[in-house]
Amino acid sequence: MKTNKSIKVENQKLLMDIVELKIKLSELFNQTGPNTSEYISLSIKLDFLMNEYFDEKIEQLI
């Protein structure tokens, strides 16, 4: 008897990039606060990567 298994593939590189950016943002926030151009740039990049991750997840559901 064959069974169909749904294998969810995670984009490990994307997830690691998100984790690394979250760590950098946290460290930068503790050092300089949120009002630096570097913090804002990293925050925007993190938002972009998280949206990319969510888009991939939505595509897997469709």
Backbone hydrogen bonds, N-H to C=O, Kabsch-Sander energy under -0.5 kcal/mol:
donor,donor_aa,acceptor,acceptor_aa,energy
5,K,3,T,-0.6
6,S,4,N,-0.5
7,I,5,K,-0.8
8,K,6,S,-0.7
9,V,7,I,-0.7
10,E,8,K,-0.6
12,Q,10,E,-1.5
15,L,11,N,-2.3
16,M,12,Q,-2.6
17,D,13,K,-2.4
18,I,14,L,-2.1
19,V,15,L,-2.4
20,E,16,M,-2.7
21,L,17,D,-2.3
22,K,18,I,-2.3
23,I,19,V,-2.2
24,K,20,E,-2.5
25,L,21,L,-2.8
26,S,22,K,-2.2
27,E,23,I,-2.5
28,L,24,K,-2.9
29,F,25,L,-2.7
30,N,26,S,-2.1
31,Q,27,E,-1.7
32,T,28,L,-3.1
33,G,28,L,-1.0
33,G,29,F,-1.0
40,I,36,T,-2.2
41,S,37,S,-2.5
42,L,38,E,-2.5
43,S,39,Y,-2.3
44,I,40,I,-2.3
45,K,41,S,-2.3
46,L,42,L,-2.5
47,D,43,S,-2.3
48,F,44,I,-2.3
49,L,45,K,-2.5
50,M,46,L,-2.6
51,N,47,D,-2.4
52,E,48,F,-2.3
53,Y,49,L,-2.3
54,F,50,M,-2.6
55,D,51,N,-2.5
56,E,52,E,-2.0
57,K,53,Y,-2.1
58,I,54,F,-2.5
59,E,55,D,-2.3
60,Q,56,E,-1.6
61,L,57,K,-1.2
62,I,58,I,-1.4
